[in-house]
Amino acid sequence: MKIALDAMGGDFAPQAAVAGALLAAEILTGKASIVLIGQPDAVRPLLAAAGAAGTALEFVPASQVIDMSEHPAKAFQQKQDSSIAVGYKMLHSGAVEAFCSAGNTGAMLVGAMFTVKAVPGVLRPAIANFVPKLHGGFGILLDVGANAECKPEMLEQFGELGSLYAQYVLGIEKPKVGLMNLGEEEGKGTPLLQAAFQLLKENPHIHFIGNIEGRDLFNDKADVISCDGYTGNVLLKMAESIYDMMEAKQMHDPFFDRFNYESVGGSPILGINDNAIIGHGRSTPRAIANMLVQGYEMAASGIVEHVRATFKS
């Protein structure tokens, strides 16, 4: 199995990307190999400096880079030899089983939609993120930014996509799906959320437990939390700020340490025809390594095939 990494993506690229790839290659020895994609003049010297470990990584040249500030769709269309575009071409052709990047989030979404495309039946793919649970493990929150406004049918599908990921990648046998709302009762929320509640309630593929509130984010009430991308992104950034405040006050706790984005590494795009993960722009080598391991776990789980089978039915 091969997992590809955009070596030019992220604030600290390519140094952090190469260092993270070397860490991941060690972790995944005998399971998967790492393919780096980037500008030769920037990446090859770093691989050479790593000695034998560097020669074990495969390298694919890409002459262009999509910067963080560029317009995602325009840049992806105009820079077909960028590290992101080349990565998606390799993913689409089957040359690699997963593609990871800490680069331009919008360009990663555009690449997913225009190259590997959405699974038939999926209205809009979602970006998922992981929520540490107080009594151990992680839950999954989606969407966290791809779809700021959602129809009820999209919120239903987010619950379904998250449930499949929780089951087949996180190993939760019967994931509990909750709808983020401003109250627990069935009639709470806007007309849109009330309609989404009914769709989730009637969906035979999931174990829907009803509405949940913000206070339930870190407890065990739900393993999967469905919400629009606007709400999800606010919740995600709030969780990140808790970790930052704890660090600033030099307060350390095993539970709150899991709020650190480095511990997971990236956010999978769910609902597309292949395995793609978006990393944090500030990704460190540790975050990059964990993102690549997550890419391997997604590919090994066959999550895309499970999504296709569910939405086909």
Backbone bond lengths (Angstrom), bond angles and torsions (degrees), N, CA, C in turn:
res aa  C-N    CA-C-N  psi(-1)  N-CA   C-N-CA  omega(-1)  CA-C   N-CA-C  phi
1 M - - - 1.457 - - 1.526 109.77 -
2 K 1.342 115.88 142.11 1.458 120.89 178.73 1.526 110.43 -121.88
3 I 1.334 115.85 134.39 1.452 122.59 177.91 1.528 107.50 -117.49
4 A 1.336 117.14 124.67 1.464 121.43 -176.38 1.524 111.39 -96.59
5 L 1.330 115.57 146.47 1.453 122.21 179.04 1.522 110.23 -131.44
6 D 1.311 116.14 131.38 1.459 122.74 171.97 1.522 107.58 -72.80
7 A 1.328 116.55 103.79 1.462 120.84 -176.78 1.519 112.92 -72.55
8 M 1.339 117.73 -13.32 1.459 121.62 -177.10 1.527 112.11 -100.44
9 G 1.332 118.04 0.91 1.456 122.06 -175.92 1.520 112.99 -91.39
10 G 1.335 116.75 134.02 1.458 121.25 176.87 1.516 112.66 112.87
11 D 1.322 115.17 158.67 1.472 120.95 -177.56 1.521 112.85 -64.74
12 F 1.327 116.72 -26.28 1.466 120.04 -175.11 1.531 112.54 -113.03
13 A 1.323 115.43 22.60 1.465 120.95 178.78 1.536 109.84 -79.78
14 P 1.328 117.60 151.70 1.470 126.76 0.58 1.536 114.39 -89.18
15 Q 1.362 116.18 -3.88 1.472 118.14 -174.39 1.530 112.38 -59.51
16 A 1.334 116.54 -48.93 1.469 119.94 -178.42 1.524 111.02 -65.95
17 A 1.335 116.16 -36.79 1.473 120.08 -179.21 1.528 110.47 -64.66
18 V 1.307 116.99 -46.11 1.467 120.12 -179.00 1.528 110.22 -66.12
19 A 1.331 116.85 -43.46 1.469 120.17 179.41 1.529 110.72 -62.41
20 G 1.335 116.72 -40.89 1.454 120.68 178.29 1.514 112.36 -67.08
21 A 1.321 116.56 -37.40 1.463 120.91 177.98 1.522 110.95 -64.56
22 L 1.321 117.16 -38.15 1.461 121.06 178.02 1.534 110.66 -65.02
23 L 1.340 116.76 -40.33 1.465 120.63 177.19 1.530 110.76 -63.99
24 A 1.344 115.66 -46.00 1.463 120.14 -178.81 1.527 111.57 -64.00
25 A 1.329 116.62 -38.68 1.465 120.40 179.88 1.519 110.61 -60.42
26 E 1.320 116.16 -36.52 1.468 120.32 178.38 1.528 110.53 -69.36
27 I 1.333 116.70 -42.45 1.463 121.34 -179.68 1.531 111.06 -65.30
28 L 1.332 115.63 -38.64 1.466 121.22 -173.98 1.524 113.59 -95.60
29 T 1.316 117.10 15.59 1.466 120.72 179.40 1.533 110.67 -53.68
30 G 1.323 115.21 127.13 1.455 120.40 -179.82 1.512 114.44 84.19
31 K 1.325 117.45 -6.43 1.461 121.91 -179.79 1.525 112.13 -113.09
32 A 1.323 116.50 -45.70 1.462 120.58 -176.88 1.518 109.86 -154.88
33 S 1.327 115.81 155.22 1.461 121.63 174.80 1.522 109.12 -111.58
34 I 1.327 115.60 156.54 1.461 122.06 -176.19 1.521 109.96 -105.24
35 V 1.348 115.76 135.56 1.460 122.37 176.48 1.526 108.22 -115.40
36 L 1.315 116.45 119.23 1.464 121.52 177.73 1.522 110.16 -94.02
37 I 1.334 116.28 137.99 1.457 121.88 179.32 1.526 108.57 -123.03
38 G 1.341 117.28 125.01 1.461 118.61 -179.49 1.507 113.18 177.67
39 Q 1.318 114.86 -172.53 1.464 121.50 -179.12 1.529 109.63 -76.69
40 P 1.321 117.41 125.85 1.470 120.44 -175.21 1.526 114.33 -55.27
41 D 1.328 117.98 -42.93 1.463 120.43 -177.07 1.528 112.25 -64.43
42 A 1.333 116.83 -25.82 1.461 120.53 -178.90 1.523 112.66 -90.11
43 V 1.330 117.05 -33.80 1.465 120.49 -171.26 1.527 113.01 -96.35
44 R 1.325 118.17 -42.18 1.471 120.12 -173.80 1.533 113.44 -59.10
45 P 1.346 119.77 -40.88 1.478 118.45 177.58 1.530 112.75 -60.72
46 L 1.341 117.43 -34.83 1.465 120.71 179.04 1.522 110.82 -69.11
47 L 1.321 116.65 -37.85 1.465 120.38 177.18 1.529 110.47 -67.73
48 A 1.317 116.29 -40.13 1.462 120.08 178.90 1.526 111.09 -63.74
49 A 1.333 115.98 -38.65 1.464 120.32 -179.85 1.521 112.14 -67.78
50 A 1.331 116.94 -22.84 1.475 121.09 -179.61 1.516 112.18 -81.22
51 G 1.317 117.81 -6.04 1.451 121.48 176.88 1.518 113.40 69.38
52 A 1.336 116.05 -137.06 1.461 121.20 -176.26 1.523 111.90 -60.49
53 A 1.340 117.16 -35.78 1.475 120.54 179.63 1.519 110.66 -63.68
54 G 1.338 116.41 -36.32 1.459 120.43 179.85 1.508 112.80 -69.31
55 T 1.327 116.65 -35.50 1.465 119.86 -179.71 1.530 111.63 -70.38
56 A 1.328 116.57 -18.21 1.466 119.89 179.35 1.526 112.56 -77.19
57 L 1.333 116.83 -14.64 1.459 121.06 179.12 1.523 109.96 -90.54
58 E 1.315 115.97 135.67 1.461 120.35 176.24 1.521 109.11 -80.49
59 F 1.333 116.69 143.38 1.469 120.06 -179.50 1.528 110.17 -126.13
60 V 1.339 115.21 132.94 1.459 122.19 177.10 1.531 107.88 -121.99
61 P 1.323 118.44 122.13 1.459 120.22 -177.03 1.529 113.60 -74.17
62 A 1.323 115.27 144.57 1.464 123.42 172.94 1.524 106.38 -142.63
63 S 1.310 117.07 123.17 1.463 120.58 -170.90 1.525 113.90 -79.40
64 Q 1.346 117.85 -17.62 1.464 120.70 -173.32 1.530 111.84 -117.98
65 V 1.350 114.36 160.55 1.463 121.69 178.39 1.523 108.33 -133.38
66 I 1.312 117.10 134.92 1.468 121.43 172.68 1.520 107.30 -91.82
67 D 1.323 116.44 113.33 1.460 121.12 -178.41 1.523 111.04 -72.86
68 M 1.315 115.77 160.03 1.461 121.47 -178.87 1.522 112.29 -61.52
69 S 1.318 117.66 -31.31 1.467 121.47 -173.86 1.528 113.07 -88.00
70 E 1.317 118.22 -6.56 1.457 120.75 -176.13 1.523 112.13 -76.30
71 H 1.349 115.54 152.63 1.460 120.80 175.78 1.526 108.52 -67.07
72 P 1.335 117.81 122.43 1.470 120.76 -170.61 1.525 114.84 -56.25
73 A 1.335 117.59 -54.15 1.466 120.35 -175.30 1.526 111.31 -65.82
74 K 1.315 116.33 -45.11 1.474 121.09 -179.03 1.523 110.79 -62.69
75 A 1.337 115.91 -46.14 1.465 119.95 -178.63 1.520 111.51 -64.93
76 F 1.325 117.32 -41.87 1.467 120.09 -178.78 1.522 110.68 -64.26
77 Q 1.321 117.41 -40.22 1.470 121.16 -179.40 1.520 111.87 -70.09
78 Q 1.339 116.49 -38.35 1.464 120.41 -175.43 1.527 113.13 -84.96
79 K 1.318 117.38 -22.55 1.463 120.85 -177.34 1.535 109.98 -113.75
80 Q 1.316 114.75 72.66 1.457 120.19 -177.82 1.522 113.87 -75.46
81 D 1.356 116.45 -8.27 1.461 119.03 173.85 1.528 110.52 -110.07
82 S 1.340 115.47 24.31 1.460 119.71 174.92 1.521 109.11 -76.91
83 S 1.325 116.14 161.44 1.462 120.13 -179.23 1.528 111.38 -62.88
84 I 1.342 118.00 -33.35 1.467 120.44 178.43 1.527 110.55 -71.00
85 A 1.331 117.20 -46.23 1.470 120.39 -179.65 1.527 111.43 -63.27
86 V 1.322 116.90 -42.89 1.470 120.62 179.09 1.532 110.04 -64.13
87 G 1.331 116.34 -40.36 1.459 119.97 178.26 1.515 112.18 -59.93
88 Y 1.321 116.92 -44.33 1.462 119.83 179.09 1.524 112.12 -68.25
89 K 1.318 117.29 -34.00 1.468 119.26 176.14 1.530 110.49 -63.46
90 M 1.317 116.46 -41.23 1.460 120.34 178.48 1.526 110.70 -65.92
91 L 1.325 116.54 -39.56 1.458 120.95 178.69 1.527 110.60 -63.92
92 H 1.324 115.94 -45.20 1.460 121.37 -178.01 1.532 111.71 -65.61
93 S 1.322 116.69 -34.86 1.466 120.77 -178.10 1.529 112.77 -79.60
94 G 1.325 116.34 -13.15 1.457 119.90 -177.71 1.514 113.98 89.32
95 A 1.348 116.82 7.67 1.461 120.36 179.35 1.528 111.47 -68.71
96 V 1.338 116.13 -27.46 1.467 121.49 175.43 1.526 107.90 -133.31
97 E 1.333 115.91 159.16 1.473 120.61 -177.81 1.521 113.03 -97.55
98 A 1.330 117.63 -14.33 1.466 121.18 177.51 1.522 108.18 -155.85
99 F 1.339 115.56 152.82 1.466 121.34 179.81 1.521 108.60 -131.87
100 C 1.335 116.01 129.84 1.469 122.44 -177.75 1.524 110.36 -123.76
101 S 1.332 116.13 143.75 1.456 120.33 176.95 1.523 110.59 -154.90
102 A 1.329 115.53 139.08 1.460 122.03 172.38 1.525 109.76 -100.88
103 G 1.317 116.21 19.76 1.462 121.43 -178.34 1.516 112.89 -87.22
104 N 1.322 115.71 -153.94 1.457 123.83 -175.61 1.538 111.21 -56.34
105 T 1.331 116.30 113.44 1.474 121.03 -176.61 1.519 111.80 -60.73
106 G 1.326 116.23 -44.25 1.459 120.40 179.75 1.518 112.11 -60.84
107 A 1.324 116.52 -40.98 1.464 120.21 179.28 1.523 111.12 -67.06
108 M 1.328 117.15 -34.38 1.463 119.90 175.72 1.522 111.25 -64.53
109 L 1.333 116.73 -38.93 1.466 120.38 177.71 1.523 111.29 -68.94
110 V 1.332 116.50 -43.48 1.465 120.88 178.17 1.522 109.99 -60.82
111 G 1.329 116.37 -45.05 1.460 120.34 178.90 1.515 112.13 -60.10
112 A 1.328 116.10 -40.14 1.458 119.91 179.20 1.526 110.75 -63.41
113 M 1.330 116.80 -44.55 1.463 121.09 -175.91 1.528 112.57 -71.65
114 F 1.339 116.97 -35.24 1.465 120.02 -174.57 1.524 113.25 -94.61
115 T 1.321 117.86 -16.72 1.469 119.65 -176.74 1.535 111.38 -107.25
116 V 1.316 117.00 -67.24 1.471 118.34 -178.97 1.532 111.89 -86.11
117 K 1.340 116.35 -21.09 1.475 123.76 173.74 1.531 113.34 67.07
118 A 1.333 114.08 164.92 1.464 120.94 179.94 1.519 110.48 -76.46
119 V 1.320 116.57 150.37 1.461 121.98 173.16 1.534 107.60 -62.81
120 P 1.348 118.86 133.74 1.461 120.37 177.50 1.529 111.63 -52.91
121 G 1.324 115.45 129.77 1.458 120.69 -177.69 1.511 113.33 101.29
122 V 1.340 118.11 -21.76 1.461 121.60 177.91 1.528 108.53 -82.98
123 L 1.332 116.36 121.52 1.461 120.53 -177.50 1.518 111.85 -68.11
124 R 1.331 116.57 -50.76 1.458 121.77 178.50 1.526 109.01 -147.16
125 P 1.321 118.47 123.75 1.462 119.70 174.35 1.524 110.78 -59.87
126 A 1.314 115.78 157.32 1.458 121.61 -177.75 1.521 110.90 -125.16
127 I 1.332 115.83 152.89 1.459 121.24 169.74 1.524 106.99 -94.15
128 A 1.318 116.38 127.64 1.464 120.97 -179.72 1.522 110.40 -106.73
129 N 1.319 115.11 153.92 1.462 120.06 173.99 1.514 108.98 -138.70
130 F 1.325 116.00 167.39 1.455 120.56 -171.11 1.522 111.01 -111.53
131 V 1.326 114.58 136.48 1.454 122.29 -176.01 1.522 109.36 -114.18
132 P 1.341 118.40 118.29 1.464 119.38 178.14 1.526 111.07 -66.05
133 K 1.320 116.14 136.17 1.455 121.63 179.68 1.537 110.18 -100.18
134 L 1.323 115.00 142.51 1.460 121.44 -172.84 1.519 112.71 -57.39
135 H 1.330 116.87 -34.60 1.466 120.41 -176.96 1.528 112.54 -101.44
136 G 1.345 116.25 19.33 1.455 120.65 175.74 1.509 113.58 110.55
137 G 1.314 115.71 154.66 1.455 121.08 179.31 1.516 112.97 76.55
138 F 1.331 114.81 -173.96 1.455 122.01 -178.74 1.518 110.24 -129.63
139 G 1.329 115.48 149.78 1.446 121.83 166.82 1.508 108.06 -104.63
140 I 1.324 117.32 177.10 1.458 121.01 -179.09 1.527 109.94 -125.84
141 L 1.317 115.66 132.84 1.463 123.88 -177.18 1.520 108.71 -116.69
142 L 1.340 116.93 127.30 1.452 120.23 177.59 1.524 110.23 -156.89
143 D 1.296 113.44 141.87 1.448 133.56 7.74 1.532 109.69 -90.78
144 V 1.342 117.57 154.62 1.458 120.17 178.78 1.532 112.05 -121.01
145 G 1.336 117.18 23.32 1.457 116.80 175.12 1.507 117.92 157.44
146 A 1.316 118.57 -15.66 1.467 119.25 -176.58 1.526 112.30 -76.33
147 N 1.339 116.71 -31.29 1.474 121.08 -174.09 1.519 109.40 -132.10
148 A 1.317 116.34 93.67 1.467 120.34 -176.59 1.520 111.83 -64.95
149 E 1.328 117.14 -36.16 1.459 121.98 177.63 1.525 108.75 -117.78
150 C 1.317 116.10 137.12 1.464 119.78 -174.53 1.531 111.96 -133.11
151 K 1.314 114.72 149.46 1.453 121.22 169.96 1.532 107.83 -86.20
152 P 1.339 118.05 160.40 1.468 119.77 177.59 1.526 113.04 -54.88
153 E 1.334 116.91 -38.24 1.464 120.87 -179.44 1.524 111.85 -63.74
154 M 1.319 117.22 -32.09 1.461 120.34 178.16 1.521 110.66 -70.00
155 L 1.329 117.12 -41.55 1.466 120.25 178.07 1.524 111.08 -63.51
156 E 1.323 116.39 -35.95 1.465 120.17 175.18 1.525 110.24 -62.68
157 Q 1.330 116.53 -45.39 1.459 119.89 -179.01 1.522 112.10 -67.13
158 F 1.332 117.76 -34.07 1.462 119.87 176.90 1.529 109.82 -61.28
159 G 1.338 115.87 -40.92 1.457 119.27 176.96 1.513 112.02 -61.55
160 E 1.319 115.62 -38.13 1.464 120.63 -179.34 1.532 111.09 -71.48
161 L 1.327 116.78 -44.85 1.459 120.60 178.74 1.527 111.11 -62.58
162 G 1.323 116.09 -44.05 1.454 120.14 179.13 1.518 112.23 -64.06
163 S 1.333 116.28 -37.13 1.461 120.71 179.02 1.529 111.16 -64.39
164 L 1.325 116.34 -41.00 1.463 120.32 178.28 1.527 110.98 -64.55
165 Y 1.329 116.70 -42.55 1.465 120.13 179.20 1.531 110.19 -64.45
166 A 1.337 115.85 -44.94 1.466 119.82 -179.44 1.526 111.20 -60.28
167 Q 1.320 115.99 -38.66 1.458 120.20 -178.38 1.519 112.81 -72.81
168 Y 1.333 116.47 -50.82 1.459 119.64 -170.10 1.520 115.11 -91.67
169 V 1.333 117.85 -22.11 1.464 119.70 178.80 1.524 111.09 -105.62
170 L 1.340 117.50 -45.53 1.463 119.94 -179.44 1.521 112.36 -83.50
171 G 1.347 117.13 -14.87 1.459 120.29 175.81 1.515 114.83 78.89
172 I 1.331 117.71 24.72 1.469 121.85 177.08 1.524 107.70 -88.84
173 E 1.315 117.35 117.93 1.465 121.72 -169.61 1.531 112.97 -61.55
174 K 1.321 117.07 -47.07 1.467 121.30 -179.05 1.522 108.62 -133.92
175 P 1.331 117.02 82.30 1.467 120.35 -173.78 1.531 112.14 -62.56
176 K 1.324 115.22 136.80 1.460 121.95 176.49 1.523 108.61 -89.76
177 V 1.323 116.73 125.55 1.459 122.44 -176.36 1.525 109.37 -105.94
178 G 1.326 116.51 127.58 1.455 122.04 177.52 1.517 111.19 -122.29
179 L 1.325 116.40 151.57 1.465 123.18 176.92 1.520 108.16 -104.17
180 M 1.337 117.91 121.17 1.464 121.27 179.49 1.526 109.16 -68.22
181 N 1.343 114.81 124.85 1.461 119.88 -175.54 1.521 108.63 -148.67
182 L 1.329 116.83 179.82 1.461 120.92 -179.32 1.528 112.61 -97.38
183 G 1.307 115.55 13.54 1.454 121.20 176.03 1.512 109.96 -173.44
184 E 1.328 117.04 159.50 1.453 120.95 -175.87 1.523 113.57 -82.51
185 E 1.342 117.58 -27.68 1.451 121.26 -174.07 1.523 111.90 -65.74
186 E 1.321 115.52 150.45 1.462 121.88 -175.53 1.529 113.24 -58.37
187 G 1.301 117.92 -34.29 1.461 120.70 -176.68 1.505 115.11 -87.62
188 K 1.320 118.39 6.91 1.456 121.62 -177.38 1.534 112.00 -77.28
189 G 1.329 114.39 159.01 1.455 120.24 172.54 1.511 114.31 92.27
190 T 1.310 114.43 -178.63 1.456 122.14 179.66 1.529 110.18 -71.67
191 P 1.332 117.79 165.09 1.473 119.20 175.29 1.531 112.71 -54.48
192 L 1.339 116.58 -35.56 1.467 120.54 178.37 1.524 111.05 -62.37
193 L 1.337 116.89 -46.35 1.464 120.24 -179.58 1.519 111.38 -69.06
194 Q 1.321 117.10 -34.59 1.467 119.70 176.83 1.529 110.80 -64.32
195 A 1.331 115.98 -39.82 1.468 119.68 177.40 1.522 111.20 -67.42
196 A 1.337 116.89 -40.37 1.466 120.77 178.12 1.527 110.50 -62.69
197 F 1.332 116.69 -38.51 1.465 121.40 178.34 1.527 110.36 -56.68
198 Q 1.325 116.86 -46.69 1.454 120.65 -177.92 1.530 111.75 -64.56
199 L 1.338 116.37 -39.37 1.464 120.12 178.95 1.531 111.13 -65.46
200 L 1.323 116.05 -44.36 1.467 120.37 178.95 1.532 110.70 -65.00
201 K 1.306 115.65 -39.24 1.467 121.29 -179.51 1.522 111.74 -61.76
202 E 1.337 116.44 -34.71 1.466 121.10 -176.28 1.529 113.23 -93.87
203 N 1.330 117.81 -3.74 1.463 120.84 -177.42 1.533 110.22 -74.13
204 P 1.340 118.07 118.65 1.471 120.32 -176.09 1.529 114.45 -76.01
205 H 1.349 117.23 -11.20 1.467 120.59 -175.19 1.522 113.27 -88.21
206 I 1.330 118.22 -7.76 1.464 119.96 -173.70 1.528 111.10 -129.70
207 H 1.331 114.61 162.39 1.467 121.89 174.70 1.531 107.11 -104.61
208 F 1.328 115.41 88.57 1.466 121.68 -175.87 1.523 109.82 -84.57
209 I 1.335 116.96 127.32 1.469 120.94 -178.09 1.530 112.31 -107.36
210 G 1.349 117.39 4.34 1.456 120.46 175.83 1.517 113.54 102.34
211 N 1.329 115.03 -164.23 1.455 120.95 179.34 1.523 111.34 -72.58
212 I 1.315 116.10 147.68 1.463 121.10 168.96 1.516 108.04 -129.09
213 E 1.328 115.94 160.65 1.461 121.50 179.18 1.516 110.06 -109.11
214 G 1.324 116.48 171.16 1.459 120.72 -178.56 1.513 113.41 -56.24
215 R 1.343 117.07 -31.49 1.463 120.55 -179.90 1.527 112.34 -67.74
216 D 1.323 117.15 -14.62 1.466 121.09 -178.95 1.525 112.91 -91.81
217 L 1.318 117.41 3.61 1.460 120.57 -173.66 1.520 112.34 -58.91
218 F 1.333 116.96 -39.58 1.469 120.51 -172.67 1.528 113.47 -107.90
219 N 1.329 118.11 1.68 1.461 118.92 176.67 1.533 109.91 -93.91
220 D 1.308 116.68 -172.97 1.465 120.63 -173.11 1.524 113.83 -95.63
221 K 1.314 117.59 13.90 1.458 119.65 -177.14 1.530 111.79 -62.72
222 A 1.340 116.62 -40.76 1.470 120.18 179.97 1.520 109.82 -135.53
223 D 1.333 115.66 141.18 1.471 121.37 174.65 1.522 110.79 -89.17
224 V 1.329 115.84 -27.32 1.465 122.64 -178.85 1.523 107.89 -126.05
225 I 1.324 115.99 130.84 1.465 120.67 -179.18 1.520 108.52 -121.11
226 S 1.319 115.95 119.01 1.462 121.94 -179.92 1.521 109.76 -97.85
227 C 1.328 116.43 132.94 1.461 121.56 177.58 1.526 108.84 -161.36
228 D 1.330 116.72 166.50 1.460 119.47 175.63 1.524 109.17 -73.22
229 G 1.341 116.13 163.11 1.454 120.90 -175.79 1.506 114.42 -65.42
230 Y 1.318 117.34 -27.17 1.471 121.12 178.25 1.526 109.27 -66.88
231 T 1.337 115.40 -52.36 1.458 120.23 179.91 1.526 110.98 -62.91
232 G 1.326 116.35 -44.52 1.454 120.53 -178.10 1.514 113.04 -61.91
233 N 1.325 116.57 -38.59 1.459 119.50 -179.88 1.518 111.32 -68.65
234 V 1.342 117.14 -38.54 1.463 120.77 176.59 1.533 109.99 -61.93
235 L 1.339 117.20 -44.86 1.464 121.04 178.96 1.526 111.23 -62.58
236 L 1.333 116.30 -42.33 1.457 121.15 -179.81 1.524 111.37 -61.99
237 K 1.338 116.71 -47.99 1.465 120.30 -178.37 1.528 111.18 -67.49
238 M 1.333 116.74 -32.51 1.454 120.24 175.46 1.523 110.29 -63.16
239 A 1.327 116.91 -43.98 1.461 120.59 178.89 1.530 110.72 -62.84
240 E 1.325 116.88 -41.50 1.465 120.45 178.09 1.523 111.00 -62.28
241 S 1.334 116.86 -37.49 1.464 120.11 -178.97 1.525 111.27 -67.10
242 I 1.341 117.52 -31.96 1.464 120.64 177.60 1.529 109.46 -61.48
243 Y 1.329 115.67 -45.24 1.465 119.26 178.64 1.525 110.94 -63.05
244 D 1.330 116.84 -43.78 1.468 120.64 -179.50 1.527 111.20 -61.01
245 M 1.351 117.07 -40.90 1.464 120.46 179.10 1.523 111.20 -66.83
246 M 1.326 116.48 -40.10 1.464 120.02 177.91 1.533 110.94 -62.43
247 E 1.334 115.19 -40.87 1.467 119.72 177.88 1.526 111.00 -64.46
248 A 1.337 116.05 -44.31 1.469 120.55 -178.70 1.526 111.44 -61.23
249 K 1.325 116.96 -33.92 1.459 121.63 -179.84 1.525 111.98 -92.71
250 Q 1.335 116.38 5.66 1.463 122.99 179.74 1.525 111.69 53.79
251 M 1.334 113.98 43.23 1.464 121.23 177.21 1.516 107.66 -107.94
252 H 1.311 116.97 121.39 1.462 120.54 -176.36 1.524 110.48 -122.02
253 D 1.308 114.29 136.31 1.462 122.22 -179.20 1.525 107.00 -149.73
254 P 1.334 118.61 137.59 1.470 120.26 -177.43 1.517 113.77 -55.24
255 F 1.338 117.37 -36.79 1.464 119.72 179.69 1.522 110.65 -68.75
256 F 1.325 117.55 -50.78 1.455 120.10 -177.00 1.526 112.62 -70.36
257 D 1.322 117.06 -23.51 1.465 119.31 175.07 1.528 111.12 -62.66
258 R 1.341 117.07 -26.05 1.469 120.34 179.68 1.533 112.57 -77.29
259 F 1.339 116.88 -4.76 1.464 120.77 172.71 1.530 111.12 -74.74
260 N 1.315 116.39 -16.35 1.459 121.56 -179.18 1.530 109.38 -66.86
261 Y 1.343 116.35 123.83 1.469 120.66 -177.67 1.524 112.11 -58.41
262 E 1.331 117.12 -24.21 1.464 120.17 -178.56 1.527 111.99 -63.56
263 S 1.328 116.98 -27.61 1.458 120.12 -174.30 1.528 112.57 -69.94
264 V 1.346 116.67 -22.18 1.469 120.97 177.73 1.517 110.51 -108.20
265 G 1.315 116.40 -44.64 1.459 120.20 173.39 1.503 116.17 103.45
266 G 1.331 119.02 -38.48 1.459 118.65 -176.39 1.510 113.04 -168.09
267 S 1.324 114.45 174.04 1.463 122.57 -178.27 1.526 109.59 -116.04
268 P 1.329 118.39 117.63 1.467 120.03 -179.60 1.521 112.05 -72.37
269 I 1.327 116.12 147.45 1.464 121.78 170.95 1.524 105.90 -92.27
270 L 1.312 117.50 115.61 1.459 121.68 -176.46 1.522 110.96 -104.37
271 G 1.323 115.11 140.03 1.457 120.74 179.98 1.507 113.49 104.28
272 I 1.342 118.07 5.92 1.460 121.62 176.89 1.526 108.82 -106.27
273 N 1.328 115.69 168.97 1.465 121.67 -173.41 1.520 114.73 -81.83
274 D 1.305 117.80 16.17 1.456 120.00 177.35 1.520 109.25 -162.10
275 N 1.331 116.46 -175.52 1.466 122.21 -174.45 1.519 110.78 -101.97
276 A 1.338 116.38 112.21 1.460 121.55 179.06 1.518 109.27 -134.03
277 I 1.336 116.07 138.82 1.468 121.57 -177.20 1.531 109.24 -131.60
278 I 1.339 114.84 135.70 1.461 121.86 178.47 1.523 108.60 -104.42
279 G 1.328 116.50 124.97 1.457 121.39 178.64 1.513 112.07 -94.41
280 H 1.310 115.76 164.06 1.466 122.31 176.49 1.525 109.18 -66.77
281 G 1.332 116.65 141.59 1.458 120.04 -179.86 1.519 113.11 -59.18
282 R 1.335 116.66 -28.78 1.470 120.91 -179.48 1.532 111.97 -93.25
283 S 1.319 116.96 22.81 1.467 120.76 -174.05 1.522 113.26 -55.67
284 T 1.328 114.95 130.71 1.462 123.94 174.76 1.531 108.52 -92.02
285 P 1.324 118.24 172.40 1.476 119.09 175.44 1.518 113.12 -54.57
286 R 1.332 117.75 -39.25 1.472 120.51 178.74 1.527 110.87 -62.31
287 A 1.332 116.98 -43.72 1.464 120.82 179.36 1.525 110.96 -64.57
288 I 1.324 116.56 -42.18 1.467 120.79 178.44 1.526 110.53 -60.94
289 A 1.319 116.44 -45.29 1.470 120.52 -179.56 1.525 110.72 -61.07
290 N 1.332 117.17 -44.82 1.461 120.35 -179.92 1.524 111.83 -67.02
291 M 1.328 117.19 -32.34 1.463 120.59 176.23 1.530 110.43 -65.55
292 L 1.313 117.19 -41.57 1.465 120.82 178.93 1.531 111.43 -67.07
293 V 1.320 116.46 -38.72 1.471 119.94 176.42 1.527 110.06 -64.29
294 Q 1.328 115.96 -40.14 1.456 120.07 176.76 1.529 111.08 -62.42
295 G 1.335 116.66 -38.63 1.461 120.45 176.34 1.513 111.84 -61.24
296 Y 1.323 116.19 -40.81 1.468 120.28 176.44 1.519 110.49 -63.23
297 E 1.328 117.18 -44.96 1.470 120.79 -178.45 1.527 111.47 -62.93
298 M 1.329 116.96 -39.11 1.466 120.03 176.88 1.523 110.54 -62.23
299 A 1.323 116.00 -48.54 1.462 120.16 -177.84 1.526 110.99 -64.08
300 A 1.332 116.80 -41.73 1.457 120.76 -178.36 1.528 112.14 -67.21
301 S 1.332 116.71 -28.80 1.463 120.77 -177.72 1.525 113.35 -76.11
302 G 1.339 116.70 -20.39 1.459 120.39 -175.24 1.515 112.67 70.64
303 I 1.334 117.33 28.58 1.455 121.74 -175.02 1.524 112.75 -56.87
304 V 1.333 117.51 -37.71 1.470 119.87 -178.52 1.528 110.76 -63.93
305 E 1.320 116.80 -40.64 1.465 120.06 178.59 1.527 111.05 -64.60
306 H 1.319 116.75 -37.50 1.467 120.39 177.88 1.531 110.42 -66.14
307 V 1.329 117.25 -38.81 1.469 120.81 177.54 1.525 110.21 -64.87
308 R 1.319 116.17 -45.41 1.469 120.00 179.64 1.532 110.96 -59.60
309 A 1.312 116.57 -46.15 1.461 120.80 -177.88 1.517 111.35 -63.23
310 T 1.339 116.72 -40.71 1.459 120.74 -178.87 1.519 111.55 -67.25
311 F 1.327 116.93 -44.87 1.461 119.52 -176.51 1.528 112.21 -77.54
312 K 1.326 116.11 -22.54 1.459 119.25 173.69 1.518 110.33 -68.55
313 S 1.345 115.81 -37.51 1.461 120.20 -178.59 1.510 112.43 -75.65
